[in-house]
Amino acid sequence: MSLLSLHDKAVLAARLARDPALHQMELGDLDDLLWPHTSWYTLGEDGPVALLYSVGDPPTLLALGRPEEDAAWRELLHALLPVLPRCFLGHLSADALDMLSGSYAVQRHGTLRRMALTDPALADRHPAGPWKPRPLSRADLPELTALFAAGYPGNWFDDRMLDSGRYVGARDDSGSLVAVAGVHVHSPDHRVAALGNVTTHPAARGRGAAAACVAELCRLLADTVDHVGLNVRADNATAIRLYERLGFTHVLDFEEATFTAR
């Protein structure tokens, strides 16, 4: 089969919406803010769809599928080889990662777990405690950048997402920003959001600030989306338990790695 490039949002939305828990990031990338930075590839009308997202250095390849799609993904990735960048970050199954290792040097970053909010009532009932998280704006960017440097160095953060109004933060008694939860994508048109950049300042950990922020963000998103998900390191048992208490469940584990052409 020949590699096909897709450019019709409606066609892509219909295909990705067959499994919104798995394709929450891709559906969000159909939003007008992110769409100009996307390239979409497939081999046929019913096969899997790969997304190459050009924001960031290096760009990111999203190639996630259910186990029953492994053979179709191997075929698609083989066809993608001539058009892939010389260096990219990949989110894909371990089987697909091994297939690309013949053409690329692979720097593995670990296994991530995709989770989806399947019991939003748990997040809605979660107490805010003393934190009372509030929405953040661009005026909070300097504080937010400092918080990431202290609590989440090296994270992937697109400050344009602050303009979505879907970042919330918690402050301590002195007024300092100590915890945050935000979104990587938020698309009311496609009724989907993917949470990200959840962190707490090291000095404030263990006091429920991040959980309060995630719960408040889920409440805030409920008016505009039906599907909420996130990625978390599969070996981060503490974070996984937190998300499970808030109503998130396991969707799929996948590998994150940087690929550099040999």
C-alpha positions as CSV (number, residue, x, y, z in Angstrom):
1,M,0.0,0.0,0.0
2,S,1.0,3.6,-0.6
3,L,1.4,6.1,2.2
4,L,-1.5,8.6,2.2
5,S,-1.4,12.1,3.8
6,L,-4.8,13.2,5.3
7,H,-5.9,16.8,5.3
8,D,-9.7,16.6,6.1
9,K,-10.5,17.4,9.7
10,A,-13.9,15.7,9.6
11,V,-12.5,12.5,8.2
12,L,-9.8,12.5,10.9
13,A,-12.2,13.3,13.7
14,A,-14.5,10.4,12.7
15,R,-11.7,7.9,12.6
16,L,-10.1,9.0,15.9
17,A,-13.4,9.2,17.7
18,R,-13.8,5.5,17.3
19,D,-11.5,5.2,20.3
20,P,-11.4,8.6,22.1
21,A,-9.8,7.3,25.3
22,L,-6.8,6.2,23.2
23,H,-6.7,9.2,20.8
24,Q,-7.4,12.1,23.2
25,M,-4.2,13.9,22.2
26,E,-4.8,13.5,18.4
27,L,-8.4,14.7,18.7
28,G,-7.2,17.7,20.6
29,D,-4.6,18.5,18.0
30,L,-7.5,19.0,15.5
31,D,-8.2,22.2,17.3
32,D,-7.5,25.4,15.3
33,L,-4.6,26.4,17.6
34,L,-2.7,23.2,17.0
35,W,-3.9,22.0,13.6
36,P,-1.4,24.0,11.5
37,H,1.5,22.1,13.2
38,T,0.2,18.6,12.4
39,S,0.8,16.1,9.6
40,W,-1.4,13.0,9.4
41,Y,-0.6,9.7,7.6
42,T,-2.3,6.4,7.0
43,L,-2.3,3.5,4.5
44,G,-6.1,3.1,4.0
45,E,-9.6,4.1,5.0
46,D,-9.8,1.7,7.9
47,G,-6.1,1.5,9.0
48,P,-4.4,3.4,11.9
49,V,-3.5,7.0,11.6
50,A,-0.1,8.4,12.7
51,L,0.4,12.1,13.7
52,L,3.6,14.0,13.3
53,Y,3.4,17.1,15.5
54,S,5.9,19.8,14.6
55,V,5.8,22.1,17.7
56,G,8.9,21.5,19.9
57,D,12.4,20.4,19.2
58,P,12.5,17.6,18.2
59,P,9.0,17.1,16.7
60,T,6.8,14.3,18.1
61,L,5.4,11.2,16.4
62,L,2.2,9.8,17.9
63,A,1.6,6.2,16.8
64,L,-0.6,4.5,19.4
65,G,-2.8,1.5,18.8
66,R,-4.5,-1.4,20.5
67,P,-2.6,-4.7,20.5
68,E,-4.8,-6.1,17.8
69,E,-3.6,-3.3,15.5
70,D,0.1,-4.2,15.9
71,A,0.5,-5.7,12.4
72,A,-1.1,-2.7,10.7
73,W,1.1,-0.3,12.7
74,R,4.2,-2.1,11.7
75,E,3.2,-1.7,8.0
76,L,2.4,2.0,8.5
77,L,5.7,2.8,10.3
78,H,7.6,1.0,7.5
79,A,5.9,3.2,4.9
80,L,6.6,6.3,7.1
81,L,10.4,5.8,7.1
82,P,11.1,8.0,4.1
83,V,9.2,11.0,5.5
84,L,10.1,10.8,9.2
85,P,12.5,13.6,10.5
86,R,16.1,12.7,11.2
87,C,15.4,13.2,14.9
88,F,12.0,13.0,16.6
89,L,10.4,12.1,19.9
90,G,8.1,9.0,19.6
91,H,5.1,7.8,21.6
92,L,4.5,4.2,20.4
93,S,4.3,0.6,21.4
94,A,7.4,-1.3,22.3
95,D,6.9,-3.5,19.3
96,A,6.9,-0.5,17.0
97,L,9.9,1.0,18.8
98,D,11.9,-2.1,18.1
99,M,11.0,-2.1,14.4
100,L,12.3,1.5,14.0
101,S,15.6,0.6,15.8
102,G,17.1,-0.7,12.5
103,S,17.0,2.8,11.0
104,Y,17.3,5.0,14.1
105,A,19.4,5.0,17.2
106,V,16.9,4.8,20.1
107,Q,17.2,6.7,23.4
108,R,14.5,5.2,25.6
109,H,12.8,7.5,28.2
110,G,10.6,4.9,29.8
111,T,7.1,3.5,29.8
112,L,4.1,5.9,30.0
113,R,0.6,5.0,31.0
114,R,-2.4,6.5,29.2
115,M,-5.3,7.0,31.6
116,A,-8.9,8.3,31.0
117,L,-11.4,9.8,33.3
118,T,-14.2,7.2,33.5
119,D,-15.8,8.2,36.9
120,P,-15.9,12.0,36.9
121,A,-18.0,11.9,40.1
122,L,-14.9,11.0,42.1
123,A,-13.1,14.1,40.9
124,D,-16.2,16.2,41.4
125,R,-16.5,15.1,45.0
126,H,-12.8,15.5,45.8
127,P,-12.4,18.1,48.6
128,A,-10.3,21.2,47.8
129,G,-9.1,21.3,51.3
130,P,-7.2,24.5,52.2
131,W,-6.0,25.0,48.6
132,K,-8.9,26.6,46.7
133,P,-7.2,26.3,43.2
134,R,-7.9,29.1,40.8
135,P,-7.4,29.5,37.0
136,L,-4.1,30.9,35.9
137,S,-3.4,33.3,33.1
138,R,-0.3,34.7,31.2
139,A,0.2,37.1,34.1
140,D,1.2,34.0,36.2
141,L,3.7,32.8,33.6
142,P,6.9,33.9,35.5
143,E,5.7,32.1,38.7
144,L,4.6,29.0,36.7
145,T,8.0,28.8,35.0
146,A,9.7,29.0,38.3
147,L,7.5,26.3,39.7
148,F,8.2,24.0,36.8
149,A,12.0,24.6,37.3
150,A,11.7,23.6,40.9
151,G,9.2,20.7,40.7
152,Y,9.1,19.4,37.1
153,P,12.4,20.3,35.3
154,G,12.5,19.3,31.6
155,N,8.7,19.1,31.2
156,W,7.0,19.8,27.9
157,F,5.1,23.1,28.3
158,D,3.5,25.1,25.5
159,D,2.7,28.5,27.1
160,R,0.0,29.1,24.5
161,M,-2.2,26.7,26.4
162,L,-2.5,29.2,29.2
163,D,-4.7,31.2,26.8
164,S,-7.2,28.3,26.9
165,G,-8.0,29.2,30.5
166,R,-7.5,25.6,31.5
167,Y,-4.6,25.9,33.8
168,V,-5.3,26.0,37.6
169,G,-3.0,26.6,40.4
170,A,-2.9,26.5,44.2
171,R,-1.1,28.9,46.5
172,D,0.1,28.6,50.0
173,D,-0.6,31.1,52.9
174,S,2.1,33.4,51.6
175,G,0.5,33.6,48.2
176,S,3.2,31.6,46.4
177,L,2.2,29.3,43.6
178,V,2.9,25.7,44.9
179,A,0.9,23.4,42.6
180,V,-0.5,23.4,39.1
181,A,-2.5,21.2,36.7
182,G,-2.9,22.1,33.1
183,V,-3.8,20.8,29.6
184,H,-1.7,19.7,26.7
185,V,-4.7,19.9,24.5
186,H,-8.3,21.2,25.0
187,S,-10.8,21.1,22.2
188,P,-14.5,22.0,22.9
189,D,-15.2,21.2,19.2
190,H,-14.1,17.6,19.6
191,R,-15.2,17.4,23.3
192,V,-11.7,16.2,24.5
193,A,-8.9,17.4,26.7
194,A,-5.6,15.8,27.8
195,L,-4.2,17.0,31.1
196,G,-0.5,17.7,31.6
197,N,2.1,19.6,33.6
198,V,0.7,18.5,36.9
199,T,3.3,19.2,39.6
200,T,3.8,20.4,43.2
201,H,6.7,22.4,44.6
202,P,9.0,20.0,46.5
203,A,8.4,21.9,49.7
204,A,4.6,21.4,49.5
205,R,4.4,17.8,48.4
206,G,2.3,15.3,50.3
207,R,-0.4,17.8,51.3
208,G,-3.0,17.3,48.6
209,A,-2.3,20.4,46.5
210,A,-1.8,18.7,43.2
211,A,-4.9,16.4,43.7
212,A,-7.0,19.5,44.5
213,C,-5.7,21.2,41.3
214,V,-6.5,18.1,39.1
215,A,-10.0,17.8,40.6
216,E,-10.7,21.5,40.1
217,L,-9.5,21.3,36.5
218,C,-11.7,18.3,35.8
219,R,-14.7,20.3,37.1
220,L,-13.7,23.2,34.9
221,L,-13.5,21.0,31.9
222,A,-16.8,19.2,32.4
223,D,-18.7,22.0,30.7
224,T,-16.8,21.7,27.4
225,V,-15.5,18.1,27.1
226,D,-16.7,14.6,27.4
227,H,-13.3,12.8,27.3
228,V,-10.5,13.7,29.7
229,G,-7.2,11.8,29.8
230,L,-3.6,12.1,30.7
231,N,-0.2,10.4,30.5
232,V,1.8,9.4,33.6
233,R,5.0,7.4,34.0
234,A,4.0,3.8,34.5
235,D,6.5,3.4,37.4
236,N,5.1,6.4,39.3
237,A,2.8,4.5,41.6
238,T,2.1,7.5,43.8
239,A,0.7,9.5,40.9
240,I,-1.2,6.6,39.5
241,R,-3.0,6.0,42.8
242,L,-3.8,9.7,43.0
243,Y,-5.4,9.7,39.5
244,E,-7.3,6.5,40.3
245,R,-8.7,8.1,43.4
246,L,-10.0,10.9,41.1
247,G,-11.7,8.5,38.7
248,F,-9.0,7.8,36.1
249,T,-8.5,4.3,34.8
250,H,-5.8,2.5,32.7
251,V,-6.1,2.7,28.9
252,L,-2.7,1.6,27.5
253,D,1.0,1.5,28.3
254,F,3.4,2.8,25.6
255,E,7.0,3.7,25.2
256,E,8.5,7.2,25.0
257,A,11.9,7.5,23.2
258,T,14.0,9.9,21.1
259,F,14.9,8.6,17.6
260,T,18.0,9.8,15.8
261,A,18.7,8.6,12.2
262,R,21.7,6.3,12.0
